Amino acid sequence: MDNIWEFFEDLDEMVYVSDVQTYELVFMNRHLRHALGYTSHSDYVGQPCYAVLQGRSSPCDFCTNQNLEVGKFLSWTHKNPVLGKRFLVKDGSFFHNGRQYRMEIAIDVDADVVCRTPYYYARSETILNECLQQIFSSATPEGSIHNMLSYLGTTFSCDRAYIFEQQDEFVVKNTYEWCAENVSPQKAVLQSVPLSAIDWWMPPFEKNEVIVIDQLEEIRAKHPEAYAILKPQDITSLAAGPIKVDGQVIGFLGVDNPDEQMMSLVTPLLNVIGYFTTSLLKRRDLLRRLHELSYYDQMTGALNRNALVERYGTLNAQSIGVLNCDITGLKRINDAQDHEAGDRLICRCYNLIRDTLRDCMIFRSGGDEFTVVYSNCPEDVFHDHVSALQNQLRNHQLSLSIGYVWSDQQPLSLEKLIIQASQAMCENKRAYYEKNRALPGVERRQQSPDPSAPTFRSDGPFQDFLNIAYCDTEALFQSIAQDNASSYFYFGDMQRDIFYISDNMRDDFGFQDNVVPGLLKLWAKRISTPEFQDLFWQDISGMLREKRTLHDLSYRVRDIHGNNQWIRCYGMLKWDQEKTTPLFFSGRVTHQDVSFVIDPISNLPREHTAYRHLAEQTTNGEKSLVIGFSLNGITEVNSTKGRSYGDRLLKKVADSLMENLSWKMHFYRLEGMRCMAIVHPIVFQSETKESLVEQLRSIIRDCYESMGISIQNTCSFGLMEYPCHDFTPEDLVDNLISLIRVARQEVKDQYVEYSAQSIQQIKQMSNMALALCQDVTHGMQHFRIVIQPVVAAGDGTAIGGEVLLRWTFEGRDVSPGIFIPILEKENMIHLAGRWVFEQAACTCARLHAYDPAFYLTFNVSLLQLSDSGFLPFMRDVLEKYQLAGSSLVAELTESCLDEQPKKLEEFVAECQKMGLYIALDDFGSGYSSLRMLLQYPSSIIKLDKSLVQEVTESDEKMNFIRSIVYACHQFGKAVCMEGVEDADQNSIILDTGCDMIQGYYYYRPMEVHDVYQLVSESHQNIE
């Protein structure tokens, strides 16, 4: 040993010296050697300091070597894991014989000693300086944040160090965390923490004060919601300080379970560091926004084309699967409705793709196109995903052309695979356009030269014939157009803009002569609506821009008498050899054929034929009633029984209406599953609106029942008298469709009639539907769950609860009967159902902090059974929250059991594997209850509230309920009685022998924070 170390040998403090470059120990004084059990220097010299002093296999992540300066000391506090004691440490550096050494002096002190010495204050300053070094140590804000949290967690021997940020006025989110070794991360389960749980933190935060909880059990009774959230994280103590922007609290920085002796250092430090954290978060947000604008589609949230292009090239993957999806008919939607409707369609398609396909990247690669990329996905699994998407598209009646390719041939080029998938997709899309050429607004894109497409040839057989034979062009044209009531003909010179039209086109559309300069502009003026005029010019401009030769559009035009009629316009455009100049344009205009007038499924006339009827009626001075109605539940019918079954129902309804009521009213089919009836004026004068609607409803209801379809509200009605104001027939139909939408929500009303109030409802529903879709796509904003407790029949103690979904629009709760059908229609019910399940699992796990036996039930709808990703999602959520499946109960209605038996069997079997229980809801409300009781496994039977009302009527019905309860008990099933609302009902129900009760007499649906309070108080009473 060199004499240089002799000065430290007999000091009371522990001292060691190590080589800065190699970490090798060169000296330990007697005090330290004795504490570690070394008898001589040879036992440790040359060994790594981190191994001997810290018991680690690699250099310490908190090592201060890089911060050491000759002549200066770093002071800090550290709990040594080998000795199990806390030390006040001073680090220094010096050079000897050309090498740099580290010297550390450690003082073994308790908290009182630390606080009585200047070292306490020196250490506080040192920690702050070192923490600030970590904050500015990384080039990225995220890197700096992670370094800072790691330093805080290590320095104060915490289990976790973290940042929470406020998402809105109701929720905070854990955005960053550091965890000590062997501590489970909590960030994933803290993504939506209700602000109400920690609202008592806010006043101190606003005063720049730090929240300190020395013992978690101290808040058990006073703050039950916070306790329920913190307890599952194994927290015994914590400290949290505010993060503020412009004086407003936007989040907090905290640590869990810090060393007790360090708590006095933690609190002032968190306050100061919060200021610098604000700067990091601001810089992060700016970078994220720039990234979002560059790589994410702002409407759907999908990755955009920039993000896709960045991934071009050779990929480091074993296999790649590419799926291209193109929305067919988007232009038709934009033209026939508006661009907002088109945007909603794009979002619906993206949501369906996202909800159906898992473990993939989804790009919006064009205006109406999405590209899905799978990496390292087995070929059979990839094809299963494609099949699942195709099935979902059929179920939800969305038209997407799909092309896909999978490859494991190295090297893999994403760009080439996308081209192959696009080629397959284009073939499917071409087939769609060929099938739907007659539809107004359907784009006819010329994706690639089509050898079979008709083209003009200067050396064709017709030109050859003209070269050798006499031909009277005038006679030829007249012979084609003569006495032709269904077609008109035209041709013209595109450069001189002069055309020749047939006699009947001249006469029927009011042209002055057969020779018409500027025909295209004059013809556009005769097109009925500005929307169709735009459609016409878009196609003409597209032909000229894309060098196309074919023109084919369907739209409405107005003849010389003012009548609007549907026509189909064909045309061919001849170009010069370089295809730079359009030369000649000719074609024909035809009235739409019978298939356009008559709906092929229902055999009812289509809506445009009703326009003539209404116009004639107005001309004759007659006033009539127009009834619009929709067939409800068709989405469920199509998804459970197939589209053909839904078509059969529509045909049966149409035939029955025609057979029974055709002498009273004319029927027409509108869009979707909507129809319209124009009542004869004489009938309108002699029968009431209520009577006419009831006749329609009765016939439709009988059709549903005859086909075995059980639905409570089979149809919805909207009524208008015509003429009405200055409405055209088209205006009437548009308003009628809107009234039907309102009627579907106002199920308590027999029908909805046109009025100022109904118009306001229409506007509100339109705004509501748009807001609902936006809220779902933005992480279920303005949604929340409430819980209606279920009590034990014996003592009225809350033992469980039913989870119910709520949505707030314009500051008020909207009835689930209104927003749930919109979610179903917009294909968002799957996303909402998954969110509800996760909220149920999260809440149940937290309630177990008070009562480990407390359970929650959640409802499963028909549409959720068809969600192929729901079961895997459930498994992931249970794992995420470390929750036993037995804590949750899936409630199925009788309609679920009867309509989708195969999917139900799969769902129940998988639930049993996860440990979940099954409850049969609304038992006794349908005709098949007893069969369901025997056929399907369920642990809980929830008797329908209608039975509660009946049980109080007579002893006979009381005995009937008792027999049901007895039968359920014989099959080993618990019984819950729903709908108990008053003391008399409760007294009688208790006498039936049921196990559980749910109803307003005990509890109405409660906000989650109130449920925490309830369970907390119940648990205190038990204790």
SULDA-V96406 format. One line per field, one symbol per residue. phi: phi as a letter, one per 30 degrees, with the letter a starting at -180 (. if undefined). A space follows every 50 residues. Layout:
BEGIN
phi->???
END
This chain:
BEGIN
phi->.dddcdecdcddddbbbbdddciddcabdeeddddciccbdddbejdddd ddcciccbeddcecedcdbdibcccacbcddddibcbdcbcbbacbhicc bccbcbcdbcdddeddcdeedddedddddddddddccbdceddddddddd dddddchddbbabcbddadcbcbdcbabbddicddcedcbdbdddddbdd ddededciccdbcdbeddceddbdddddddedciccaabbbdcbbhicdc lacbbchdeedcedddeddddddedddeddddddddddddddddbbdddc iddcdeddddcdjdcdbdabcbbcbbddidddddddcadddddddedddd ddddddcchbcccdcaebbbbcbcchceeddedddddddddddddchccb dbbbababdddccddddddddddddddddddddddcddddiddcdcdaec edddbdbdcddddddddcbdbcddddddddddhcdcbbbaaadddchbbc bdedddddciddaddbdiedddddddddbedddddddddddddddcidcc babcacbcddcidcbdbbccabcccdddhcbdcbbblbcbdddddddcdd dcicddddddddedddddddiccbccccbbccideddddccjddddddde dddddddddcbddcaccbccdiccbbbcdeeddddcbddddddddddddd dddeddciccbdcdabbbbbcbdbhcddeddededdddddddddcdddcd accdaddddddddddddddddddddddciidicacbbcdccdddbiddca acdbcbbcbhibdcdedcddddedddicdddddddddddddddddddddc bdcdbbcbdcceddddddcddededdddddchcdeddbbcccdddddddb ddddedddddddddjdccccchdjcbdcedddeddcdbcbccdddddddd dddadddddddeddddddddcicdbcccidcbdddddddeddidcbbbld dcbdecdedddeddddddddddd
END
